[in-house]
């Protein structure tokens, strides 16, 4: 899955995205 939302979000989200798409989705 792409990470357009994470790219727009602060680095914090990008860090969480490293854990997995599920974690990033939860934050979004």
N, C-alpha and C positions, 0 to 999 in steps of 0.2 A: 504493500500500500504506500502511495506517495506521502510526502510530509509537507504539504503546502501550509497547513495550519501551524505546524510546529515552526516552520521557517518564519512565519509572521509573529509567533509568540516569542517571549524572552528566552534566553539561553536555558533557563530553568526547565522549560518544557523539552528542549532539545536533549538535555541531560536525561530526563525521564524517558524520552523516546528510545534511548539506548537500551533501556530495560526491555522494551518490546512495544509493538503497536498497541497492545491492550492497555498498557500503562498510559500511553500518549492519549489514547481515546478517552480514558477515564478523566484525564485532566481537561480535555477539550469538552 
